[in-house]
Amino acid sequence: MDALNWSKSSYSGGGNPDCVEVARRPAEAHVRDTQNRHLGHLTIPAQEWSAFLSGVRTDRL
């Protein structure tokens, strides 16, 4: 697997240590806890990640 390009959550500004990082690929998204990177990450199918983000954005979750 190629190296992943991680991005922090847009909600992690202001020095907030409680955030997540996401690395996206066409078929999947990888999600990890910024403070516990050593514990690994979750791999989520792209369609499920998109559905999750949609639910968050529309206050359904």
PDB file of N, H, CA, C and O in Angstrom:
ATOM      1  N   MET A   1       0.845  -1.181   0.000  1.00  0.00           N
ATOM      2  CA  MET A   1       0.000   0.000   0.000  1.00  0.00           C
ATOM      3  C   MET A   1       0.885   1.238   0.000  1.00  0.00           C
ATOM      4  O   MET A   1       1.862   1.316   0.745  1.00  0.00           O
ATOM      5  N   ASP A   2       0.537   2.199  -0.838  1.00  0.00           N
ATOM      6  H   ASP A   2      -0.256   2.136  -1.444  1.00  0.00           H
ATOM      7  CA  ASP A   2       1.264   3.460  -0.872  1.00  0.00           C
ATOM      8  C   ASP A   2       1.035   4.210   0.434  1.00  0.00           C
ATOM      9  O   ASP A   2       0.075   3.949   1.158  1.00  0.00           O
ATOM     10  N   ALA A   3       1.935   5.144   0.720  1.00  0.00           N
ATOM     11  H   ALA A   3       2.715   5.356   0.132  1.00  0.00           H
ATOM     12  CA  ALA A   3       1.775   5.974   1.914  1.00  0.00           C
ATOM     13  C   ALA A   3       0.464   6.750   1.816  1.00  0.00           C
ATOM     14  O   ALA A   3       0.086   7.218   0.742  1.00  0.00           O
ATOM     15  N   LEU A   4      -0.212   6.877   2.933  1.00  0.00           N
ATOM     16  H   LEU A   4       0.095   6.497   3.805  1.00  0.00           H
ATOM     17  CA  LEU A   4      -1.477   7.599   2.967  1.00  0.00           C
ATOM     18  C   LEU A   4      -1.227   9.081   3.231  1.00  0.00           C
ATOM     19  O   LEU A   4      -0.319   9.441   3.980  1.00  0.00           O
ATOM     20  N   ASN A   5      -2.026   9.925   2.619  1.00  0.00           N
ATOM     21  H   ASN A   5      -2.763   9.633   2.011  1.00  0.00           H
ATOM     22  CA  ASN A   5      -1.944  11.367   2.807  1.00  0.00           C
ATOM     23  C   ASN A   5      -3.033  11.771   3.799  1.00  0.00           C
ATOM     24  O   ASN A   5      -4.200  11.887   3.425  1.00  0.00           O
ATOM     25  N   TRP A   6      -2.660  11.983   5.051  1.00  0.00           N
ATOM     26  H   TRP A   6      -1.712  11.889   5.354  1.00  0.00           H
ATOM     27  CA  TRP A   6      -3.611  12.262   6.124  1.00  0.00           C
ATOM     28  C   TRP A   6      -3.957  13.747   6.194  1.00  0.00           C
ATOM     29  O   TRP A   6      -3.103  14.606   5.976  1.00  0.00           O
ATOM     30  N   SER A   7      -5.228  14.037   6.501  1.00  0.00           N
ATOM     31  H   SER A   7      -5.923  13.339   6.678  1.00  0.00           H
ATOM     32  CA  SER A   7      -5.721  15.397   6.720  1.00  0.00           C
ATOM     33  C   SER A   7      -6.459  15.430   8.047  1.00  0.00           C
ATOM     34  O   SER A   7      -7.163  14.486   8.402  1.00  0.00           O
ATOM     35  N   LYS A   8      -6.291  16.528   8.776  1.00  0.00           N
ATOM     36  H   LYS A   8      -5.718  17.295   8.487  1.00  0.00           H
ATOM     37  CA  LYS A   8      -7.021  16.673  10.034  1.00  0.00           C
ATOM     38  C   LYS A   8      -8.435  17.154   9.772  1.00  0.00           C
ATOM     39  O   LYS A   8      -8.717  17.796   8.761  1.00  0.00           O
ATOM     40  N   SER A   9      -9.306  16.833  10.696  1.00  0.00           N
ATOM     41  H   SER A   9      -9.077  16.312  11.518  1.00  0.00           H
ATOM     42  CA  SER A   9     -10.681  17.303  10.642  1.00  0.00           C
ATOM     43  C   SER A   9     -10.719  18.825  10.626  1.00  0.00           C
ATOM     44  O   SER A   9      -9.885  19.481  11.249  1.00  0.00           O
ATOM     45  N   SER A  10     -11.689  19.380   9.910  1.00  0.00           N
ATOM     46  H   SER A  10     -12.367  18.846   9.404  1.00  0.00           H
ATOM     47  CA  SER A  10     -11.852  20.834   9.895  1.00  0.00           C
ATOM     48  C   SER A  10     -12.272  21.360  11.265  1.00  0.00           C
ATOM     49  O   SER A  10     -12.198  22.565  11.501  1.00  0.00           O
ATOM     50  N   TYR A  11     -12.707  20.499  12.161  1.00  0.00           N
ATOM     51  H   TYR A  11     -12.767  19.519  11.969  1.00  0.00           H
ATOM     52  CA  TYR A  11     -13.106  20.895  13.507  1.00  0.00           C
ATOM     53  C   TYR A  11     -11.938  20.857  14.489  1.00  0.00           C
ATOM     54  O   TYR A  11     -12.142  21.071  15.684  1.00  0.00           O
ATOM     55  N   SER A  12     -10.733  20.592  14.022  1.00  0.00           N
ATOM     56  H   SER A  12     -10.567  20.417  13.052  1.00  0.00           H
ATOM     57  CA  SER A  12      -9.594  20.461  14.931  1.00  0.00           C
ATOM     58  C   SER A  12      -8.817  21.748  15.108  1.00  0.00           C
ATOM     59  O   SER A  12      -7.737  21.725  15.698  1.00  0.00           O
ATOM     60  N   GLY A  13      -9.319  22.861  14.624  1.00  0.00           N
ATOM     61  H   GLY A  13     -10.197  22.879  14.144  1.00  0.00           H
ATOM     62  CA  GLY A  13      -8.628  24.147  14.753  1.00  0.00           C
ATOM     63  C   GLY A  13      -8.573  24.620  16.191  1.00  0.00           C
ATOM     64  O   GLY A  13      -9.242  24.064  17.062  1.00  0.00           O
ATOM     65  N   GLY A  14      -7.783  25.640  16.437  1.00  0.00           N
ATOM     66  H   GLY A  14      -7.240  26.092  15.729  1.00  0.00           H
ATOM     67  CA  GLY A  14      -7.702  26.224  17.771  1.00  0.00           C
ATOM     68  C   GLY A  14      -6.957  25.370  18.772  1.00  0.00           C
ATOM     69  O   GLY A  14      -7.138  25.543  19.978  1.00  0.00           O
ATOM     70  N   GLY A  15      -6.125  24.457  18.310  1.00  0.00           N
ATOM     71  H   GLY A  15      -5.978  24.317  17.331  1.00  0.00           H
ATOM     72  CA  GLY A  15      -5.358  23.627  19.230  1.00  0.00           C
ATOM     73  C   GLY A  15      -6.150  22.517  19.890  1.00  0.00           C
ATOM     74  O   GLY A  15      -5.687  21.930  20.868  1.00  0.00           O
ATOM     75  N   ASN A  16      -7.332  22.217  19.380  1.00  0.00           N
ATOM     76  H   ASN A  16      -7.709  22.694  18.586  1.00  0.00           H
ATOM     77  CA  ASN A  16      -8.159  21.145  19.937  1.00  0.00           C
ATOM     78  C   ASN A  16      -7.476  19.803  19.721  1.00  0.00           C
ATOM     79  O   ASN A  16      -7.316  19.377  18.577  1.00  0.00           O
ATOM     80  N   PRO A  17      -7.066  19.117  20.802  1.00  0.00           N
ATOM     81  CA  PRO A  17      -6.375  17.835  20.646  1.00  0.00           C
ATOM     82  C   PRO A  17      -7.316  16.669  20.332  1.00  0.00           C
ATOM     83  O   PRO A  17      -6.856  15.593  19.949  1.00  0.00           O
ATOM     84  N   ASP A  18      -8.619  16.869  20.488  1.00  0.00           N
ATOM     85  H   ASP A  18      -8.993  17.743  20.799  1.00  0.00           H
ATOM     86  CA  ASP A  18      -9.596  15.799  20.274  1.00  0.00           C
ATOM     87  C   ASP A  18     -10.081  15.816  18.832  1.00  0.00           C
ATOM     88  O   ASP A  18     -11.168  16.319  18.545  1.00  0.00           O
ATOM     89  N   CYS A  19      -9.285  15.271  17.932  1.00  0.00           N
ATOM     90  H   CYS A  19      -8.403  14.863  18.165  1.00  0.00           H
ATOM     91  CA  CYS A  19      -9.698  15.292  16.540  1.00  0.00           C
ATOM     92  C   CYS A  19      -9.312  13.992  15.846  1.00  0.00           C
ATOM     93  O   CYS A  19      -8.627  13.135  16.405  1.00  0.00           O
ATOM     94  N   VAL A  20      -9.765  13.883  14.641  1.00  0.00           N
ATOM     95  H   VAL A  20     -10.321  14.579  14.187  1.00  0.00           H
ATOM     96  CA  VAL A  20      -9.452  12.712  13.826  1.00  0.00           C
ATOM     97  C   VAL A  20      -8.758  13.161  12.549  1.00  0.00           C
ATOM     98  O   VAL A  20      -8.821  14.327  12.160  1.00  0.00           O
ATOM     99  N   GLU A  21      -8.098  12.209  11.910  1.00  0.00           N
ATOM    100  H   GLU A  21      -8.047  11.262  12.226  1.00  0.00           H
ATOM    101  CA  GLU A  21      -7.466  12.444  10.625  1.00  0.00           C
ATOM    102  C   GLU A  21      -8.053  11.449   9.640  1.00  0.00           C
ATOM    103  O   GLU A  21      -8.405  10.326  10.002  1.00  0.00           O
ATOM    104  N   VAL A  22      -8.152  11.880   8.391  1.00  0.00           N
ATOM    105  H   VAL A  22      -7.867  12.792   8.098  1.00  0.00           H
ATOM    106  CA  VAL A  22      -8.727  11.030   7.349  1.00  0.00           C
ATOM    107  C   VAL A  22      -7.778  11.009   6.156  1.00  0.00           C
ATOM    108  O   VAL A  22      -7.215  12.034   5.772  1.00  0.00           O
ATOM    109  N   ALA A  23      -7.615   9.838   5.586  1.00  0.00           N
ATOM    110  H   ALA A  23      -8.072   9.006   5.898  1.00  0.00           H
ATOM    111  CA  ALA A  23      -6.888   9.686   4.324  1.00  0.00           C
ATOM    112  C   ALA A  23      -7.875   9.044   3.357  1.00  0.00           C
ATOM    113  O   ALA A  23      -8.382   7.953   3.616  1.00  0.00           O
ATOM    114  N   ARG A  24      -8.143   9.710   2.259  1.00  0.00           N
ATOM    115  H   ARG A  24      -7.731  10.596   2.048  1.00  0.00           H
ATOM    116  CA  ARG A  24      -9.136   9.208   1.301  1.00  0.00           C
ATOM    117  C   ARG A  24      -8.464   8.588   0.089  1.00  0.00           C
ATOM    118  O   ARG A  24      -7.424   9.046  -0.385  1.00  0.00           O
ATOM    119  N   ARG A  25      -9.093   7.540  -0.388  1.00  0.00           N
ATOM    120  H   ARG A  25      -9.937   7.168  -0.003  1.00  0.00           H
ATOM    121  CA  ARG A  25      -8.717   6.871  -1.628  1.00  0.00           C
ATOM    122  C   ARG A  25     -10.011   6.675  -2.406  1.00  0.00           C
ATOM    123  O   ARG A  25     -11.091   6.799  -1.828  1.00  0.00           O
ATOM    124  N   PRO A  26      -9.936   6.374  -3.692  1.00  0.00           N
ATOM    125  CA  PRO A  26     -11.171   6.230  -4.465  1.00  0.00           C
ATOM    126  C   PRO A  26     -12.156   5.208  -3.891  1.00  0.00           C
ATOM    127  O   PRO A  26     -13.365   5.435  -3.926  1.00  0.00           O
ATOM    128  N   ALA A  27     -11.666   4.109  -3.374  1.00  0.00           N
ATOM    129  H   ALA A  27     -10.684   3.925  -3.346  1.00  0.00           H
ATOM    130  CA  ALA A  27     -12.561   3.046  -2.913  1.00  0.00           C
ATOM    131  C   ALA A  27     -12.781   3.021  -1.408  1.00  0.00           C
ATOM    132  O   ALA A  27     -13.620   2.263  -0.921  1.00  0.00           O
ATOM    133  N   GLU A  28     -12.032   3.849  -0.651  1.00  0.00           N
ATOM    134  H   GLU A  28     -11.351   4.465  -1.046  1.00  0.00           H
ATOM    135  CA  GLU A  28     -12.120   3.755   0.807  1.00  0.00           C
ATOM    136  C   GLU A  28     -11.616   5.025   1.479  1.00  0.00           C
ATOM    137  O   GLU A  28     -10.959   5.869   0.870  1.00  0.00           O
ATOM    138  N   ALA A  29     -11.953   5.122   2.755  1.00  0.00           N
ATOM    139  H   ALA A  29     -12.487   4.437   3.250  1.00  0.00           H
ATOM    140  CA  ALA A  29     -11.434   6.194   3.604  1.00  0.00           C
ATOM    141  C   ALA A  29     -10.791   5.530   4.815  1.00  0.00           C
ATOM    142  O   ALA A  29     -11.286   4.524   5.323  1.00  0.00           O
ATOM    143  N   HIS A  30      -9.697   6.097   5.262  1.00  0.00           N
ATOM    144  H   HIS A  30      -9.294   6.914   4.849  1.00  0.00           H
ATOM    145  CA  HIS A  30      -9.001   5.600   6.448  1.00  0.00           C
ATOM    146  C   HIS A  30      -9.135   6.679   7.511  1.00  0.00           C
ATOM    147  O   HIS A  30      -8.898   7.855   7.235  1.00  0.00           O
ATOM    148  N   VAL A  31      -9.511   6.290   8.720  1.00  0.00           N
ATOM    149  H   VAL A  31      -9.703   5.334   8.944  1.00  0.00           H
ATOM    150  CA  VAL A  31      -9.765   7.246   9.796  1.00  0.00           C
ATOM    151  C   VAL A  31      -8.963   6.832  11.017  1.00  0.00           C
ATOM    152  O   VAL A  31      -8.938   5.657  11.383  1.00  0.00           O
ATOM    153  N   ARG A  32      -8.303   7.808  11.650  1.00  0.00           N
ATOM    154  H   ARG A  32      -8.323   8.762  11.352  1.00  0.00           H
ATOM    155  CA  ARG A  32      -7.534   7.503  12.859  1.00  0.00           C
ATOM    156  C   ARG A  32      -7.649   8.642  13.863  1.00  0.00           C
ATOM    157  O   ARG A  32      -7.965   9.777  13.506  1.00  0.00           O
ATOM    158  N   ASP A  33      -7.390   8.321  15.110  1.00  0.00           N
ATOM    159  H   ASP A  33      -7.134   7.399  15.400  1.00  0.00           H
ATOM    160  CA  ASP A  33      -7.375   9.282  16.211  1.00  0.00           C
ATOM    161  C   ASP A  33      -6.018   9.982  16.202  1.00  0.00           C
ATOM    162  O   ASP A  33      -4.979   9.325  16.246  1.00  0.00           O
ATOM    163  N   THR A  34      -6.027  11.302  16.145  1.00  0.00           N
ATOM    164  H   THR A  34      -6.871  11.836  16.110  1.00  0.00           H
ATOM    165  CA  THR A  34      -4.780  12.060  16.077  1.00  0.00           C
ATOM    166  C   THR A  34      -3.875  11.784  17.276  1.00  0.00           C
ATOM    167  O   THR A  34      -2.656  11.707  17.119  1.00  0.00           O
ATOM    168  N   GLN A  35      -4.443  11.636  18.457  1.00  0.00           N
ATOM    169  H   GLN A  35      -5.432  11.698  18.584  1.00  0.00           H
ATOM    170  CA  GLN A  35      -3.634  11.427  19.659  1.00  0.00           C
ATOM    171  C   GLN A  35      -3.163   9.986  19.814  1.00  0.00           C
ATOM    172  O   GLN A  35      -2.266   9.717  20.613  1.00  0.00           O
ATOM    173  N   ASN A  36      -3.744   9.067  19.075  1.00  0.00           N
ATOM    174  H   ASN A  36      -4.473   9.285  18.426  1.00  0.00           H
ATOM    175  CA  ASN A  36      -3.387   7.653  19.220  1.00  0.00           C
ATOM    176  C   ASN A  36      -3.072   7.010  17.878  1.00  0.00           C
ATOM    177  O   ASN A  36      -3.558   5.921  17.573  1.00  0.00           O
ATOM    178  N   ARG A  37      -2.270   7.679  17.090  1.00  0.00           N
ATOM    179  H   ARG A  37      -1.875   8.564  17.338  1.00  0.00           H
ATOM    180  CA  ARG A  37      -1.916   7.169  15.760  1.00  0.00           C
ATOM    181  C   ARG A  37      -1.298   5.777  15.833  1.00  0.00           C
ATOM    182  O   ARG A  37      -1.466   4.968  14.921  1.00  0.00           O
ATOM    183  N   HIS A  38      -0.593   5.508  16.905  1.00  0.00           N
ATOM    184  H   HIS A  38      -0.456   6.165  17.646  1.00  0.00           H
ATOM    185  CA  HIS A  38       0.082   4.217  17.062  1.00  0.00           C
ATOM    186  C   HIS A  38      -0.899   3.044  17.148  1.00  0.00           C
ATOM    187  O   HIS A  38      -0.491   1.892  16.999  1.00  0.00           O
ATOM    188  N   LEU A  39      -2.175   3.317  17.383  1.00  0.00           N
ATOM    189  H   LEU A  39      -2.506   4.253  17.503  1.00  0.00           H
ATOM    190  CA  LEU A  39      -3.174   2.254  17.473  1.00  0.00           C
ATOM    191  C   LEU A  39      -3.734   1.840  16.118  1.00  0.00           C
ATOM    192  O   LEU A  39      -4.547   0.919  16.035  1.00  0.00           O
ATOM    193  N   GLY A  40      -3.302   2.519  15.051  1.00  0.00           N
ATOM    194  H   GLY A  40      -2.642   3.267  15.118  1.00  0.00           H
ATOM    195  CA  GLY A  40      -3.760   2.156  13.714  1.00  0.00           C
ATOM    196  C   GLY A  40      -4.942   3.000  13.269  1.00  0.00           C
ATOM    197  O   GLY A  40      -5.187   4.084  13.798  1.00  0.00           O
ATOM    198  N   HIS A  41      -5.669   2.482  12.286  1.00  0.00           N
ATOM    199  H   HIS A  41      -5.469   1.601  11.856  1.00  0.00           H
ATOM    200  CA  HIS A  41      -6.785   3.231  11.714  1.00  0.00           C
ATOM    201  C   HIS A  41      -7.900   2.287  11.287  1.00  0.00           C
ATOM    202  O   HIS A  41      -7.706   1.076  11.172  1.00  0.00           O
ATOM    203  N   LEU A  42      -9.064   2.867  11.056  1.00  0.00           N
ATOM    204  H   LEU A  42      -9.221   3.850  11.149  1.00  0.00           H
ATOM    205  CA  LEU A  42     -10.200   2.131  10.518  1.00  0.00           C
ATOM    206  C   LEU A  42     -10.250   2.360   9.018  1.00  0.00           C
ATOM    207  O   LEU A  42      -9.985   3.468   8.550  1.00  0.00           O
ATOM    208  N   THR A  43     -10.585   1.329   8.264  1.00  0.00           N
ATOM    209  H   THR A  43     -10.800   0.430   8.645  1.00  0.00           H
ATOM    210  CA  THR A  43     -10.772   1.454   6.824  1.00  0.00           C
ATOM    211  C   THR A  43     -12.255   1.292   6.536  1.00  0.00           C
ATOM    212  O   THR A  43     -12.867   0.294   6.915  1.00  0.00           O
ATOM    213  N   ILE A  44     -12.824   2.281   5.866  1.00  0.00           N
ATOM    214  H   ILE A  44     -12.327   3.092   5.558  1.00  0.00           H
ATOM    215  CA  ILE A  44     -14.264   2.327   5.624  1.00  0.00           C
ATOM    216  C   ILE A  44     -14.500   2.445   4.117  1.00  0.00           C
ATOM    217  O   ILE A  44     -13.864   3.272   3.463  1.00  0.00           O
ATOM    218  N   PRO A  45     -15.402   1.635   3.553  1.00  0.00           N
ATOM    219  CA  PRO A  45     -15.704   1.779   2.122  1.00  0.00           C
ATOM    220  C   PRO A  45     -16.146   3.205   1.807  1.00  0.00           C
ATOM    221  O   PRO A  45     -16.850   3.824   2.604  1.00  0.00           O
ATOM    222  N   ALA A  46     -15.742   3.726   0.662  1.00  0.00           N
ATOM    223  H   ALA A  46     -15.169   3.223   0.015  1.00  0.00           H
ATOM    224  CA  ALA A  46     -16.019   5.110   0.281  1.00  0.00           C
ATOM    225  C   ALA A  46     -17.507   5.446   0.325  1.00  0.00           C
ATOM    226  O   ALA A  46     -17.882   6.530   0.770  1.00  0.00           O
ATOM    227  N   GLN A  47     -18.352   4.531  -0.129  1.00  0.00           N
ATOM    228  H   GLN A  47     -18.047   3.649  -0.490  1.00  0.00           H
ATOM    229  CA  GLN A  47     -19.792   4.782  -0.127  1.00  0.00           C
ATOM    230  C   GLN A  47     -20.315   4.943   1.302  1.00  0.00           C
ATOM    231  O   GLN A  47     -21.160   5.801   1.556  1.00  0.00           O
ATOM    232  N   GLU A  48     -19.829   4.140   2.218  1.00  0.00           N
ATOM    233  H   GLU A  48     -19.142   3.443   2.012  1.00  0.00           H
ATOM    234  CA  GLU A  48     -20.262   4.240   3.621  1.00  0.00           C
ATOM    235  C   GLU A  48     -19.748   5.534   4.262  1.00  0.00           C
ATOM    236  O   GLU A  48     -20.460   6.162   5.045  1.00  0.00           O
ATOM    237  N   TRP A  49     -18.517   5.932   3.932  1.00  0.00           N
ATOM    238  H   TRP A  49     -17.939   5.421   3.296  1.00  0.00           H
ATOM    239  CA  TRP A  49     -17.952   7.181   4.454  1.00  0.00           C
ATOM    240  C   TRP A  49     -18.783   8.369   3.975  1.00  0.00           C
ATOM    241  O   TRP A  49     -19.088   9.272   4.754  1.00  0.00           O
ATOM    242  N   SER A  50     -19.143   8.368   2.707  1.00  0.00           N
ATOM    243  H   SER A  50     -18.894   7.635   2.074  1.00  0.00           H
ATOM    244  CA  SER A  50     -19.972   9.451   2.156  1.00  0.00           C
ATOM    245  C   SER A  50     -21.332   9.504   2.836  1.00  0.00           C
ATOM    246  O   SER A  50     -21.839  10.589   3.125  1.00  0.00           O
ATOM    247  N   ALA A  51     -21.927   8.345   3.094  1.00  0.00           N
ATOM    248  H   ALA A  51     -21.516   7.465   2.859  1.00  0.00           H
ATOM    249  CA  ALA A  51     -23.223   8.302   3.774  1.00  0.00           C
ATOM    250  C   ALA A  51     -23.100   8.837   5.204  1.00  0.00           C
ATOM    251  O   ALA A  51     -23.984   9.550   5.680  1.00  0.00           O
ATOM    252  N   PHE A  52     -22.015   8.496   5.879  1.00  0.00           N
ATOM    253  H   PHE A  52     -21.297   7.917   5.493  1.00  0.00           H
ATOM    254  CA  PHE A  52     -21.774   8.992   7.233  1.00  0.00           C
ATOM    255  C   PHE A  52     -21.654  10.517   7.228  1.00  0.00           C
ATOM    256  O   PHE A  52     -22.301  11.193   8.029  1.00  0.00           O
ATOM    257  N   LEU A  53     -20.827  11.061   6.327  1.00  0.00           N
ATOM    258  H   LEU A  53     -20.302  10.512   5.677  1.00  0.00           H
ATOM    259  CA  LEU A  53     -20.656  12.512   6.257  1.00  0.00           C
ATOM    260  C   LEU A  53     -21.969  13.215   5.932  1.00  0.00           C
ATOM    261  O   LEU A  53     -22.262  14.273   6.489  1.00  0.00           O
ATOM    262  N   SER A  54     -22.751  12.640   5.046  1.00  0.00           N
ATOM    263  H   SER A  54     -22.513  11.781   4.593  1.00  0.00           H
ATOM    264  CA  SER A  54     -24.055  13.214   4.706  1.00  0.00           C
ATOM    265  C   SER A  54     -24.955  13.254   5.935  1.00  0.00           C
ATOM    266  O   SER A  54     -25.638  14.251   6.172  1.00  0.00           O
ATOM    267  N   GLY A  55     -24.961  12.193   6.704  1.00  0.00           N
ATOM    268  H   GLY A  55     -24.407  11.383   6.511  1.00  0.00           H
ATOM    269  CA  GLY A  55     -25.769  12.132   7.917  1.00  0.00           C
ATOM    270  C   GLY A  55     -25.340  13.167   8.938  1.00  0.00           C
ATOM    271  O   GLY A  55     -26.182  13.781   9.593  1.00  0.00           O
ATOM    272  N   VAL A  56     -24.039  13.366   9.078  1.00  0.00           N
ATOM    273  H   VAL A  56     -23.355  12.867   8.546  1.00  0.00           H
ATOM    274  CA  VAL A  56     -23.535  14.369  10.020  1.00  0.00           C
ATOM    275  C   VAL A  56     -23.924  15.777   9.547  1.00  0.00           C
ATOM    276  O   VAL A  56     -24.395  16.595  10.337  1.00  0.00           O
ATOM    277  N   ARG A  57     -23.728  16.045   8.284  1.00  0.00           N
ATOM    278  H   ARG A  57     -23.345  15.381   7.642  1.00  0.00           H
ATOM    279  CA  ARG A  57     -24.009  17.386   7.740  1.00  0.00           C
ATOM    280  C   ARG A  57     -25.484  17.768   7.831  1.00  0.00           C
ATOM    281  O   ARG A  57     -25.811  18.950   7.943  1.00  0.00           O
ATOM    282  N   THR A  58     -26.362  16.794   7.785  1.00  0.00           N
ATOM    283  H   THR A  58     -26.097  15.834   7.694  1.00  0.00           H
ATOM    284  CA  THR A  58     -27.801  17.074   7.824  1.00  0.00           C
ATOM    285  C   THR A  58     -28.422  16.792   9.196  1.00  0.00           C
ATOM    286  O   THR A  58     -29.643  16.706   9.331  1.00  0.00           O
ATOM    287  N   ASP A  59     -27.564  16.650  10.209  1.00  0.00           N
ATOM    288  H   ASP A  59     -26.572  16.721  10.099  1.00  0.00           H
ATOM    289  CA  ASP A  59     -28.007  16.416  11.597  1.00  0.00           C
ATOM    290  C   ASP A  59     -28.862  15.167  11.751  1.00  0.00           C
ATOM    291  O   ASP A  59     -29.711  15.109  12.641  1.00  0.00           O
ATOM    292  N   ARG A  60     -28.653  14.173  10.904  1.00  0.00           N
ATOM    293  H   ARG A  60     -27.964  14.221  10.181  1.00  0.00           H
ATOM    294  CA  ARG A  60     -29.374  12.905  11.070  1.00  0.00           C
ATOM    295  C   ARG A  60     -28.626  11.953  12.012  1.00  0.00           C
ATOM    296  O   ARG A  60     -29.164  10.916  12.399  1.00  0.00           O
ATOM    297  N   LEU A  61     -27.415  12.296  12.372  1.00  0.00           N
ATOM    298  H   LEU A  61     -26.978  13.138  12.057  1.00  0.00           H
ATOM    299  CA  LEU A  61     -26.627  11.448  13.290  1.00  0.00           C
ATOM    300  C   LEU A  61     -26.298  12.211  14.540  1.00  0.00           C
ATOM    301  O   LEU A  61     -25.643  11.677  15.435  1.00  0.00           O
TER     302      LEU A  61
END
